[in-house]
Amino acid sequence: MKNKIKYTLLLISTIYNVSTHAFTMSDIDFENRIENDSFLFAPVYETTSNKGAFWYKDIKQKVIGPSNSSWGIKKITVRAFPESHVDNNYSDFILDNNIIDVRENILPDDAILCEATEGLVEQLNRLEIYYTLNPNLGNYPSLCSLQLKYQANNEEKENEIVEYIKNNNVIKINYSISSSVTPSVLMNVPDLVSLLVEDDVISFDDNEKIYTGDAFEIFFYSSKYPSEFYRDDLNNGDELQFIDWKRFIDLYDISTSAQMSIDEDVANEVIEIVPNGNGEEILSVVF
């Protein structure tokens, strides 16, 4: 009786929570993900924390067929299906955490989904079986499927290929999910130097190949320029921080007579002040 009630609640939840929105990877809040041995769950941004999507690690191969297609052609479909939808791990998680599953396969653009393995292709060619192979994105929770249509010359060859499919992995799945790559942050030294030149604060010495000017004027004028020149991740109107201003000032040499200079090569260089950050791998699925 308990299992019947559980199944009924899950069925009702599924019917009312089917999503009509096509989500993308950028909609997912992976920072608040929940992960176990079978799957990863992550909520959708700007929704409740219990509404989100699943990515399955417990993919199993499910063979359907062979069945007659048309004109002597037979069909076998191999589906990639999560085991957690069979052994109640998924349903237990849904009910225990009041999860609203958006019921979509949300995947990276470069995901490899149900491509035929080299072993399957070799077997089909060895047995001289006429065939076509078509991988397809699956209807959730099935991740994907591979459809094989074939015409065997004799029953023995057909039985051999059917047994091979049932006893071997014949589909390839490979994708990974990583956190976003953060771009590098740059200081636009050439534009800052140009502003000082335009304000007659510094001038260029053709012989020495340096820009020079009075230290106090450089301090004063440079502290008034927009913060976006000091780091390109800021917007006009953002307050200039001392550490960002000092980074620019430190490019200059200062003399005992309070004159400052900067080499032409340095003045023409856009400087990377924060390197780009590589995305952290969140999940990798290989089957």
C-alpha positions in Angstrom: 0.0 0.0 0.0 2.9 2.4 0.9 4.5 1.8 -2.5 1.2 2.5 -4.3 0.8 5.8 -2.5 4.4 6.7 -3.3 3.9 5.9 -7.0 0.7 7.9 -7.1 2.3 11.0 -5.5 5.3 10.7 -7.9 2.9 10.4 -10.9 0.9 13.5 -9.9 4.1 15.4 -9.3 5.4 14.5 -12.8 2.1 15.5 -14.5 2.0 18.9 -12.9 5.7 19.7 -13.1 6.4 19.0 -16.8 8.2 22.0 -18.1 7.2 23.9 -21.2 10.4 26.1 -21.1 13.5 25.1 -23.0 16.3 25.6 -20.5 20.0 26.0 -21.4 23.2 25.5 -19.4 23.3 29.2 -18.5 20.0 28.8 -16.7 21.4 26.4 -14.2 22.7 27.3 -10.7 25.5 24.7 -10.4 26.8 26.4 -7.2 23.8 24.9 -5.3 23.9 21.4 -6.9 23.3 18.2 -5.0 25.2 15.1 -6.1 25.2 11.4 -5.3 26.5 8.2 -6.9 23.6 8.1 -9.4 22.9 11.7 -10.5 23.5 15.4 -10.1 20.6 17.8 -9.4 21.0 21.6 -9.8 18.3 24.2 -9.5 17.2 26.7 -12.1 18.2 30.3 -11.5 15.5 32.7 -10.2 13.2 29.9 -9.2 12.7 27.9 -5.9 15.8 25.9 -4.8 13.8 22.6 -5.3 13.1 23.2 -9.0 15.8 22.1 -11.4 17.3 19.5 -13.7 19.0 16.1 -13.4 22.2 14.8 -15.0 22.6 11.0 -14.7 25.8 9.1 -14.0 24.1 5.6 -13.8 23.3 5.3 -17.5 22.5 1.8 -18.7 22.0 0.5 -22.2 18.4 -0.6 -22.9 17.8 -2.7 -26.1 14.4 -2.6 -27.8 13.8 -5.0 -30.7 14.4 -6.3 -33.2 11.1 -5.5 -34.8 9.9 -5.2 -38.3 10.2 -1.8 -39.9 9.2 -2.1 -43.6 10.1 -4.0 -46.8 12.2 -6.6 -45.1 14.0 -4.0 -43.0 14.3 -4.6 -39.3 14.9 -2.2 -36.5 16.7 -2.2 -33.2 16.7 0.8 -30.8 19.4 1.1 -28.1 18.4 3.7 -25.4 20.6 5.3 -22.8 18.4 5.1 -19.7 19.2 6.0 -16.1 19.2 3.1 -13.7 18.0 5.4 -10.9 14.6 5.6 -12.7 14.3 1.8 -12.3 15.7 1.2 -8.8 13.7 4.1 -7.0 16.7 6.2 -6.3 15.2 9.0 -8.4 11.7 8.7 -7.0 13.0 8.6 -3.4 15.1 11.7 -3.9 12.1 13.5 -5.6 9.8 12.8 -2.7 12.2 13.2 0.1 13.3 16.7 -1.1 10.0 17.9 -2.7 11.9 18.3 -6.0 10.3 19.7 -9.1 12.0 18.1 -12.1 12.0 20.3 -15.2 12.2 17.0 -17.2 14.7 18.2 -19.8 18.0 16.9 -21.1 20.1 20.0 -20.8 23.5 19.3 -22.2 26.7 21.0 -23.6 26.8 21.7 -27.3 29.7 19.4 -27.8 28.2 16.4 -26.0 28.6 13.0 -27.8 25.3 11.2 -27.5 24.6 7.6 -28.6 27.1 7.4 -31.4 27.8 3.9 -32.5 30.9 2.3 -31.2 33.7 1.1 -33.5 33.0 -2.4 -32.3 29.4 -2.3 -33.5 30.3 -0.9 -36.9 33.1 -3.6 -37.3 30.6 -6.4 -36.5 28.0 -5.1 -39.0 30.7 -4.8 -41.7 32.2 -8.2 -40.9 28.8 -9.9 -41.2 28.1 -8.0 -44.5 24.9 -6.6 -43.1 23.2 -3.7 -44.9 22.5 -1.1 -42.3 21.9 2.5 -41.3 22.7 4.0 -37.9 20.9 7.1 -36.6 21.7 8.6 -33.1 18.9 10.8 -31.6 18.4 12.9 -28.5 16.2 11.0 -26.1 12.9 11.9 -24.6 13.7 12.6 -20.9 14.7 10.7 -18.8 16.2 8.7 -21.7 19.4 10.6 -22.6 19.6 9.5 -26.2 19.1 6.5 -28.5 20.7 4.8 -31.4 18.5 3.4 -34.1 19.8 0.6 -36.2 17.9 -0.5 -39.3 19.3 -3.5 -41.1 18.7 -6.3 -43.6 20.6 -9.5 -42.9 21.4 -12.0 -45.6 20.5 -14.9 -43.3 19.1 -15.7 -39.9 22.4 -16.8 -38.5 24.0 -13.4 -39.2 21.0 -11.6 -37.8 21.1 -13.6 -34.5 24.8 -12.9 -34.2 24.4 -9.2 -34.5 21.4 -9.2 -32.1 23.4 -11.1 -29.5 26.4 -8.8 -29.9 24.2 -5.7 -29.2 22.6 -7.3 -26.2 25.9 -8.3 -24.6 28.1 -5.3 -25.4 28.1 -1.6 -25.0 27.3 -0.3 -28.6 26.7 3.4 -27.9 29.2 6.1 -27.0 28.3 8.9 -24.5 30.8 11.5 -23.5 30.2 15.0 -22.1 31.4 17.2 -19.2 30.0 20.2 -17.4 32.3 22.9 -16.1 31.9 26.1 -14.3 32.1 29.3 -16.4 35.5 30.5 -17.4 36.2 33.9 -15.9 37.8 36.4 -18.4 41.1 38.1 -17.6 40.9 41.7 -16.2 43.0 44.3 -18.1 44.4 47.7 -17.3 44.3 50.1 -20.3 47.7 51.8 -19.8 47.8 53.4 -23.3 44.4 55.2 -22.8 45.5 56.4 -19.3 48.7 57.8 -20.7 46.8 59.4 -23.6 44.5 61.2 -21.1 47.5 62.5 -19.2 49.0 63.8 -22.5 45.7 65.4 -23.5 45.6 67.2 -20.1 49.2 68.4 -20.6 50.3 66.5 -17.5 53.0 64.5 -19.2 54.9 64.9 -22.5 56.9 62.6 -24.7 60.7 62.8 -25.0 61.7 61.6 -28.5 65.3 61.1 -27.6 64.8 59.2 -24.4 61.6 57.4 -25.6 59.8 58.2 -22.3 56.9 60.2 -21.0 57.7 62.6 -18.2 55.7 64.9 -16.0 55.4 66.4 -12.5 54.6 63.7 -9.9 52.0 65.7 -8.0 50.1 66.6 -11.2 50.2 62.9 -12.3 48.9 61.9 -8.9 46.1 64.4 -9.0 44.8 64.0 -12.6 45.2 60.2 -12.8 43.1 59.8 -9.6 40.2 61.6 -11.4 40.0 59.3 -14.5 37.2 56.7 -14.8 37.8 53.4 -13.0 37.1 51.4 -16.2 40.5 52.4 -17.5 42.2 50.9 -14.5 40.3 47.6 -14.8 38.0 46.6 -17.6 35.6 44.7 -15.4 34.3 48.0 -13.9 31.8 50.4 -15.4 31.9 54.2 -15.7 30.7 55.5 -12.4 32.2 52.7 -10.3 34.5 54.1 -7.6 38.2 53.9 -8.3 40.0 51.8 -5.7 43.4 52.9 -4.3 45.0 49.5 -5.1 44.0 49.9 -8.8 45.2 53.5 -9.0 48.5 52.6 -7.3 49.1 49.7 -9.8 49.2 52.3 -12.6 51.4 54.7 -10.6 53.9 51.9 -9.8 54.6 51.7 -13.6 56.4 55.1 -13.3 59.9 55.9 -12.1 60.1 58.9 -9.8 63.2 61.2 -9.4 64.4 63.1 -6.3 63.1 66.3 -8.1 59.5 64.9 -8.0 59.5 64.1 -11.8 57.9 60.9 -13.0 58.6 59.0 -16.1 57.3 55.9 -17.9 59.0 54.0 -20.8 57.2 54.2 -24.2 57.0 50.3 -24.3 55.3 50.2 -21.0 53.0 53.1 -21.9 51.8 51.2 -25.0 51.0 47.9 -23.2 47.6 46.8 -22.1 48.4 44.9 -18.8 46.7 41.8 -17.6 46.1 42.4 -13.9 43.9 39.3 -13.2 44.4 36.2 -15.3 41.5 34.4 -16.8 40.2 31.6 -14.6 39.7 28.1 -16.0 36.4 26.5 -15.4 36.2 23.9 -12.7 34.9 20.5 -13.8 31.5 19.8 -12.2 30.5 16.5 -13.9 31.9 14.1 -16.4 29.9 11.3 -17.9 31.5 8.7 -20.1 29.8 5.5 -21.2 
